[in-house]
Amino acid sequence: MKLSTALSFFILLFIANAVVFFKRDEFLFTKQVSYADLYPKIVADPIKEIKKINDSTLQFELINPVAGNVTWFLKEGDQTDSFKAVHPEIKAGIGLRSYMLSSPFYKDSILARIEYVPAVASKNQSPGLFLYRMNASSKTFADVLDQKYINDYLSISPEQRSDLLKIIADSVGINAGMGTVEKVKKICRYMGKKIRGTGNKVDDSVLALNPFKQFEAACTNKVVDCGVYVRIFDLFASAAGVKSRMVEMRSKPKNVAGSVHEFNEYFIPETSEWAAADLTFKIAASYNASGKLLNAVELKNNAPNDSSVIMLLAGSDSLTQKSFAEMGDVFFDLYGREKDLYFYETTADRYNGNAVKRIKNFILPVHWYTIYSDTHIIDNRNYYIKALLLLLLLASIMYLGFSLLLRKNYKKYDRI
């Protein structure tokens, strides 16, 4: 290849890579998740170990058992037996059967599907005791929640943390014995009273602040947007002992500027559920006709004309109710079944400019967030195009460098 041709090829590759860089959000490696991934079944009393007592009996050793023997009920089909034990056992019957272990001392039941094949039962099937399926987790709440969704709380200074905890106790009125939903309601009421300056265009000076400083700026009527609301809620929730995560929707709305909307979900350990909160629309909680709190997926997928869902809205130091159908055009512009949800595993790296992770995320197949979609399969075609362009650019640079080096050596040889 002529040097001029290689140089032209390099210039084209450089321009292509520059375009990719400036549109890098469209070329990031992504991971699609299922509803079960986002909202796994977490039992209050997870299993530490499953022990085989004999050829037909399994013992389920709990991580945090109640002290002493308690009453357990073992149900299989129409038959229910009771026994007393610290750690429950299932003595399996021959064949593939389903069992339910329950106790009034524990919130959750253990559902297990077990196959027992005695050594003398069949010459055509290997004998043994096989646990096919179980609803109980081997992880605690802390295991599941702490491995993801790291927030901004540790990014503020110790002095700001001290001031925040004082606000939480004295102004918001939260104490350690309060339930999770009640804590969130109080936070949203406080935000509804303190933060009034909202809008689509946020001053860059506000975006550059840490979340505590953003809260102080918002209290002085500085304009804030949904992204700032997310960080402030996350900060206050963390200080109150509530786990939350950031959720983002991308769309092409008709009634508002911009194409991204962000809100929060918070985890309720009392019921093992996630619930959505959206301070931009003053939403502290939303309840369906059965009284269940809606999570992010349920909220976005709810039918616009559904009046049975009640929205709990934070006004100026009070909570009011409105039906889902009354939420208005701007809300329904942003929410809808066709919208994809982006669940960020950390708000800190997204906003605080961790350069090393940004470079790593740009080059390597690692993800900033996980995506939930009801309408299509997410692929990583753009990421692999970016990777190919980067490799070709690197190869082009090496080829040009090698060619120039050879050319220099040839000239040197000619002079000799």
C-alpha positions in Angstrom: 0.0 0.0 0.0 1.3 3.5 -0.9 2.1 5.8 2.0 -0.4 8.4 0.7 -3.1 5.7 0.5 -2.3 4.6 4.1 -2.4 8.2 5.3 -5.8 8.8 3.7 -7.1 5.6 5.3 -5.7 6.8 8.6 -7.5 10.2 8.3 -10.8 8.5 7.5 -10.4 6.1 10.5 -9.5 9.1 12.7 -12.6 11.0 11.7 -14.8 7.9 12.2 -13.4 7.3 15.7 -13.9 11.0 16.5 -17.5 10.7 15.5 -17.9 7.6 17.7 -16.3 9.4 20.6 -18.6 12.4 20.5 -21.6 10.1 20.2 -20.1 7.6 22.7 -23.3 7.1 24.7 -24.7 5.3 21.6 -21.7 3.0 21.4 -21.3 1.8 25.0 -21.5 -1.9 25.9 -24.8 -2.6 27.4 -26.5 -5.4 29.3 -30.2 -6.3 29.1 -31.9 -7.6 32.2 -35.1 -9.4 32.9 -37.8 -8.5 35.3 -36.6 -11.4 37.6 -33.1 -9.9 37.5 -34.3 -6.5 38.7 -36.8 -7.8 41.3 -35.4 -11.1 42.6 -37.2 -13.0 45.3 -35.3 -12.3 48.5 -36.4 -14.3 51.5 -36.0 -12.9 55.0 -34.4 -16.0 56.3 -32.0 -17.3 53.6 -30.4 -20.7 53.6 -26.8 -21.1 54.8 -26.3 -24.7 53.8 -28.3 -27.7 52.6 -27.2 -30.9 54.2 -28.1 -34.5 53.3 -29.0 -36.3 56.5 -29.5 -39.7 55.0 -30.5 -41.1 51.6 -34.0 -39.5 51.7 -33.7 -36.4 54.0 -32.4 -32.9 53.5 -31.8 -30.4 56.3 -32.0 -26.6 55.5 -29.6 -24.7 57.8 -30.7 -21.1 58.2 -28.3 -18.2 58.4 -30.0 -16.4 61.3 -32.3 -19.0 63.0 -34.6 -18.2 65.9 -33.1 -19.4 69.2 -34.4 -22.9 70.2 -36.7 -25.4 68.6 -39.7 -23.9 66.8 -42.7 -25.5 65.2 -42.5 -26.3 61.5 -45.1 -27.4 59.1 -44.3 -29.6 56.2 -46.9 -29.7 53.4 -46.8 -32.2 50.5 -50.0 -32.3 48.4 -53.0 -32.5 50.8 -51.0 -33.8 53.7 -49.4 -31.6 56.4 -47.1 -32.8 59.2 -45.7 -30.7 62.1 -42.4 -31.1 64.0 -40.1 -29.0 66.2 -36.5 -28.1 65.1 -34.0 -25.2 64.9 -33.2 -26.1 61.3 -36.1 -27.6 59.3 -35.9 -30.9 57.4 -37.7 -32.5 54.5 -38.0 -36.3 54.4 -38.7 -36.9 50.7 -41.2 -39.4 49.3 -40.4 -41.6 46.3 -40.5 -39.7 43.0 -40.6 -36.1 42.0 -42.7 -34.1 44.6 -43.2 -30.5 45.8 -42.9 -29.5 49.4 -43.6 -26.4 51.5 -41.9 -25.7 54.8 -43.4 -23.0 57.0 -43.3 -21.7 60.6 -45.2 -19.0 62.4 -41.7 -17.8 63.6 -40.6 -16.9 60.1 -42.1 -14.6 57.4 -41.3 -16.7 54.4 -42.0 -20.3 53.4 -39.5 -22.6 51.8 -40.8 -24.1 48.6 -38.8 -27.1 47.3 -39.2 -29.6 44.5 -37.3 -32.8 45.2 -36.9 -36.1 43.5 -36.0 -39.2 45.6 -35.0 -42.4 43.9 -34.2 -45.3 46.3 -31.4 -47.6 45.5 -33.9 -50.5 45.0 -36.6 -48.6 43.2 -35.3 -48.8 39.6 -32.6 -50.5 37.7 -32.9 -47.9 34.9 -32.5 -44.7 37.0 -29.6 -43.8 39.2 -30.5 -43.7 42.9 -30.2 -40.4 44.8 -31.8 -37.3 46.3 -32.1 -34.4 43.8 -33.2 -30.9 44.7 -34.6 -29.5 41.5 -35.9 -26.1 42.5 -36.1 -23.9 45.6 -37.4 -20.4 46.2 -35.1 -19.7 49.2 -32.0 -17.6 48.6 -28.5 -18.3 49.8 -27.9 -14.5 50.1 -29.0 -12.0 52.8 -30.5 -8.6 52.1 -27.1 -7.1 52.6 -25.5 -9.5 50.1 -28.0 -8.6 47.4 -28.2 -4.9 47.9 -24.7 -4.0 48.8 -23.1 -5.6 45.7 -24.9 -3.0 43.5 -26.3 0.5 43.5 -23.4 2.4 45.2 -24.6 6.0 45.8 -23.1 9.5 46.4 -23.3 9.4 50.2 -19.6 8.8 50.7 -18.7 11.5 48.1 -19.6 14.3 50.5 -17.3 15.6 53.2 -17.5 14.5 56.8 -18.8 17.9 57.8 -21.5 17.8 55.2 -22.4 14.3 56.3 -22.8 15.5 59.9 -25.0 18.4 58.7 -27.1 16.0 56.6 -27.7 13.7 59.5 -28.8 16.6 61.6 -31.3 17.7 58.9 -32.6 14.1 58.7 -33.2 13.9 62.4 -34.3 17.5 63.2 -36.0 18.9 60.1 -37.1 15.8 58.2 -38.1 14.0 61.4 -36.8 10.6 60.7 -35.7 8.2 63.4 -34.2 4.7 63.3 -37.4 2.9 64.4 -39.4 4.3 61.5 -40.5 2.1 58.5 -39.0 2.5 55.1 -42.0 3.9 53.3 -42.7 6.3 56.1 -39.1 7.6 55.9 -39.5 8.1 52.1 -42.8 10.0 52.6 -41.1 12.3 55.1 -38.1 12.9 52.7 -40.5 13.7 49.8 -42.6 16.0 52.0 -39.5 17.8 53.1 -38.3 18.1 49.4 -41.7 19.4 48.4 -41.4 22.2 50.9 -37.7 23.1 50.4 -37.1 22.7 46.7 -39.2 24.9 44.3 -37.0 26.0 41.5 -37.4 23.2 38.9 -36.8 23.3 35.1 -35.2 21.7 32.1 -32.1 23.9 31.9 -29.8 23.6 34.9 -26.9 25.9 35.5 -23.6 24.2 34.9 -22.3 25.5 38.2 -25.0 23.4 39.9 -24.3 20.3 38.0 -20.6 20.5 39.1 -21.5 20.4 42.8 -21.7 17.3 45.0 -25.3 16.3 45.9 -25.3 18.1 49.3 -24.2 21.3 47.7 -26.8 20.7 45.0 -29.4 20.4 47.7 -28.3 23.7 49.3 -28.4 25.4 45.8 -31.9 24.0 45.2 -33.1 25.4 48.5 -32.0 28.9 47.3 -34.3 28.5 44.3 -31.6 27.6 41.9 -33.0 25.7 38.9 -32.7 21.9 39.2 -33.8 19.1 36.9 -34.7 15.4 37.3 -31.0 14.3 37.5 -30.3 16.7 40.4 -33.5 15.5 42.1 -32.3 11.9 41.8 -29.0 12.7 43.5 -30.6 14.6 46.3 -33.2 11.9 47.0 -30.5 9.2 46.9 -28.4 11.2 49.3 -31.2 11.7 51.8 -32.4 8.2 51.5 -28.9 6.8 52.1 -28.6 9.0 55.2 -31.9 7.7 56.5 -30.8 4.0 55.9 -32.9 3.5 52.8 -31.4 1.8 49.8 -32.2 3.5 46.4 -31.1 3.3 42.8 -31.3 5.6 39.8 -33.5 4.8 36.9 -33.4 6.6 33.5 -35.9 6.7 30.6 -34.9 7.8 27.1 -37.6 8.9 24.7 -38.7 11.6 22.3 -41.3 13.6 24.3 -43.6 16.1 22.7 -44.4 18.3 25.7 -41.0 18.7 27.4 -37.5 19.6 26.3 -34.8 17.0 26.3 -34.9 13.2 25.8 -34.0 11.8 29.2 -35.9 11.5 32.4 -34.5 10.2 35.7 -36.2 9.1 38.9 -35.5 6.7 41.8 -36.5 3.4 43.2 -36.1 2.5 46.8 -36.0 -0.9 48.5 -38.5 -1.9 51.2 -36.9 -4.7 53.3 -40.1 -5.1 55.2 -41.9 -6.5 52.1 -38.8 -7.4 49.9 -40.0 -5.0 47.2 -38.8 -2.0 45.2 -41.0 1.1 44.9 -40.7 4.1 42.5 -40.3 7.7 43.6 -40.1 10.6 41.2 -39.5 14.0 42.9 -39.8 15.8 39.6 -43.5 15.0 39.6 -43.5 15.0 43.5 -44.3 11.2 43.5 -43.5 9.6 46.9 -45.3 6.4 46.1 -48.0 4.9 43.9 -50.5 2.2 45.0 -52.6 -0.2 43.0 -56.1 -1.3 43.9 -54.7 -4.0 46.2 -52.5 -1.5 48.1 -49.3 -2.7 46.5 -46.6 -0.2 45.9 -45.6 0.0 42.2 -42.0 -0.4 41.1 -40.4 1.4 38.1 -41.5 -1.2 35.5 -45.0 -1.3 36.9 -45.3 2.4 37.0 -44.1 3.0 33.4 -46.3 0.1 32.1 -49.5 1.2 33.8 -52.4 2.1 31.4 -52.8 6.0 31.2 -56.5 5.8 31.8 -56.2 3.7 35.0 -57.9 5.5 37.8 -57.5 2.6 40.3 -53.8 3.5 40.9 -53.4 6.2 43.5 -50.4 8.5 43.3 -49.1 9.9 46.6 -47.7 13.4 45.9 -45.5 15.6 48.0 -46.7 19.2 48.1 -45.5 22.0 50.3 -45.1 20.1 53.6 -48.1 17.8 52.9 -49.0 14.7 51.0 -52.0 14.7 48.6 -53.6 12.0 46.4 -54.3 11.9 42.7 -55.3 9.1 40.4 -52.8 7.8 37.9 -55.2 8.9 35.0 -55.0 12.5 36.2 -51.2 12.8 36.0 -51.2 14.9 32.9 -49.7 15.1 29.4 -46.1 15.8 30.5 -46.0 12.7 32.7 -47.5 10.4 30.1 -45.1 11.9 27.5 -42.2 10.4 29.6 -43.8 7.3 31.0 -45.1 4.4 28.8 -44.7 0.8 28.0 -42.5 1.5 24.9 -39.9 3.3 27.0 -36.7 1.5 28.0 -35.4 1.7 31.6 -31.7 2.2 32.4 -30.7 1.1 35.9 -27.5 2.7 37.0 -25.4 0.6 39.4 -23.7 3.7 40.8 -24.5 7.4 40.6 -21.1 8.4 41.8 -19.1 7.3 38.7 -21.8 8.7 36.4 -21.6 12.2 37.8 -18.2 12.5 39.5 -16.0 11.9 36.4 -14.0 8.8 37.4 -11.6 9.1 34.5 -10.2 5.6 34.8 -13.6 3.9 34.8 -14.8 6.2 31.9 -11.8 5.1 29.7 -12.4 1.4 30.8 -16.1 1.7 29.9 -15.4 3.3 26.6 -12.9 0.6 25.5 -13.8 -2.6 27.2 -17.1 -4.6 27.2 -18.2 -3.5 30.6 -21.4 -1.7 31.3 -22.4 1.5 33.1 -26.0 0.3 33.5 -28.4 -2.5 32.8 -31.4 -2.0 30.4 -34.9 -3.3 30.8 -37.1 -3.3 27.7 -40.7 -4.5 27.1 -40.5 -4.0 23.4 -37.2 -5.2 21.9 -34.0 -7.1 22.4 -30.9 -4.9 23.1 -27.8 -5.8 21.1 -24.2 -4.5 21.2 -23.7 -4.0 17.5 -22.6 -0.4 17.9 -20.1 -1.4 20.6 -18.5 -4.0 18.3 -18.4 -1.4 15.4 -16.6 1.0 17.8 -14.1 -1.8 18.8 -13.4 -2.6 15.1 -12.8 1.0 14.3 -10.4 1.4 17.3 -8.5 -1.7 16.2 -8.2 -0.5 12.6 -7.1 2.9 13.8 -4.4 1.3 16.0 -3.3 -1.0 13.1 -3.2 2.1 10.8 -1.0 4.0 13.2 1.4 1.0 13.6 1.5 0.6 9.8 2.3 4.3 9.2 4.9 4.3 12.0 6.5 1.2 10.6 6.5 2.6 7.0 8.0 5.9 8.1 10.7 4.1 10.0 11.6 1.9 7.0 11.6 4.9 4.7 14.0 6.7 7.1 16.3 3.7 7.2 16.3 3.4 3.4 17.4 7.0 3.1 20.1 6.5 5.7 21.3 3.4 3.7 21.3 5.4 0.4 23.6 8.0 2.0 26.0 5.3 3.1 
